[in-house]
């Protein structure tokens, strides 16, 4: 059962359901054995990164890097690991593969600090990969000629300190897509919360291997 996507606000309040939002609640569709690729939504998102109209849907701005996500366990200083995230904290999980078979997971979740975060996990076929994670502000932006309205999430990666801008969208047929920090778009399938948590465990291993 596919879950209607809604925008998650950085203030911890859910917005009304919108076509292009990114969701909350339980995601019951399985992506086990999924073969989603970048075959649809093929417009390079970077081509409209500085064009189109924005609608602020995030309320008051929140400093994207104000909370600290760490690779260690939850501690008294407020840091926590992606390994500390449990299924009930997952708001949305989306899964895709690129043309080379590398896996990508886009996830929205609430941290133990009750702030909302986005994570983008990339697992390459050779077992290496990358993890992006941070708080975000959300805006809606309509792309150029195709009229697709994306929810754009802007923030700062807690691991590198680099700014990011990634986005997601749901089609009116229930399909979903996201784009990464390079502007590459991917058609996606829904992960349920338990599947998303499995990839968070993979992310912890990737961060350790990358010395983060």
N, C-alpha and C positions, 0 to 999 in steps of 0.2 A: 504494500500500500504506500503510494508516494505521498510525501508530506508537502503541503503547500508552504512555500518559502515566505518568510516574513523578515523584515529588517530588525536586527538586534542593535539597540542603542548602547553607546558606551556608558551612559548613565545608569545602565542596569534595568532600563524600562523597555518593554517590547513596544514597537510601533504597531500601527494597524497593518494588516496584510496588504502587500503590494506585489504587483506582478514581478518586479525585478529584484525583490528583496532576497535576503539570505536567512535561512530558517531557524526555527527553534522546535523544541519538543522532541518526540520520538520519531526516528527515521526508520521505517520498517522495510524499505526496499533493500534487497541484498545486492552487493556488487561482487559477491564471491564468483571468481572466474570471469570477472568483467573484462571486456575488451574495448572499452570506450577509448576513443582516440580523438585527434584534433580534426576529424573529417568534417565536422559541422562548425558553425560559428567561426569560419576560417578567416574573417577579417582580422588583421593585425591590430590589436587594441591600441598599440602605440600610435597608430595613425590618427586617432582622435583623442589622444591624451591631453592635448591642449586646445580642443575645440568642443563645440556642443554646449548645451546649457546644463548647469548644475542646480539641483534642489537640495538644500541642506536638510537631512533627515535625522541628524544626530543630536539635536538639542545643543546644550552648552558644550563647548570644546573641552576635551580632557587631554592633558599632556600624554602623548602616546607612550612615552617611556617611563611614566611615573611609577609603575610597579615593576618589580624585578622578578623575572623568571630565571631560575638557575637550574643547573644539572644536578644539584644536590637535593636532598629531601627537604620537606617543609621545615623551616627553622624559626627561631624566635625573631629573626630580623625580617620575616615576611617573605623570604625567597621560597620558591617551590620548583619542583621538577615537573616536566610533562608526565613523568612516571607517577606523579601524585594525583593526576586527573583521573576521575572515576566516570563510569558511564552516565551517571545522573547529571554530570556537569556538561555533557556534550549537547550542543544546541543544533548543529548541522555537521554532517560529514558528506563530502563529495569525492568521488574516485574517478581517475582518468589514467589512460596510458598515452604516451606520445608515440610517434611513428617508429621510434627505436625500441619500444617495449619498456621504457622507463616508466615507473609508476609515480603518480602524484596524488596527494590527498590534501584537500582543502577542508579546513575544519573551523567552526566557531564554537567556543566553549567559555564557560565561566570558571575563573580560577578560584582557588581557596580563599583569595582575598576579596572575592565577590565582584571583581572587575571582569569585563568581557574582553576576550582575546580572539585573534585569528591566528591560525597556524597553517603554513604551507609546507608539506613534507614531500621531498623528492627522493625516490629510491631508484638508483640506477641499476641496470641489469648486472653490473659487476659487483653489486653489494655496497657500493659507496653511495653518497647522496648528500643532501643538504636540508637544513631546517630553518625556516623563517617563523618568527613568532613575535607578537606584540599587541598592545592595545591599539585601538583604531578609532578614527572618526569616519562616519559613513555619509556619503552623498549619493544622490541618483544623477546619472548622466546619460543623456541620449546620444548614441553614436550618430555618425554622419548620415549616409543615404539609406541605410537599412532600417533605421528607426528603432533599433534595439535599445532598451533602457537598462543600463547596468547599475548595480549597486557597487560603488567604488569605495574601497576601504584604504584609508591612508594612515600610516603610523610609522613607528621606528622599531626596527628589529632589535630585540633585547640582547641578542648574541653578538651582533656586529656594530650596533649603533647607527646603521645605515637606514635612511628613510626608505619606505616602500609604498607602492600604490598597486593594489591588486583588486580584482573585482569578480562578481558573480551575477548570474542572471537565471531566471526561470522562464521558459517559453510557455505560452498559453496552452500547450499540449502536455505540460508536465515535465518536459525535458529540462535539463539544467546544463550550465556551462560555467567555467571560470577562466580568468586569465591570470598569468603569473607576473612577477615584477619586471619581466622582459617584454611584456605585452603579448605573449603567445597565448592563444585561446585553446581551450580543450572542451570537447563535449564530455559530460560527466554522468555518472550513475550515483544514486544515493547509497551511502553506507549507513548501517544502523549504528547505534552508539557503541556496542561491543566491538564491532569491526573497526570503528574509528580508534578505540582504545588500543587495539592490537597494533595499529600503525603508530600510535604514540609511543608504545614500547620500542618499536623499531627506531623512532626518532631519538629516543634516549641513547640507544646504541650508536647512532650516527654522530650525535653530539660528542659522545665520549671519544669516538674514533677521530673526530675533527679537533679534539683538544678544547672543546667549548663546555 
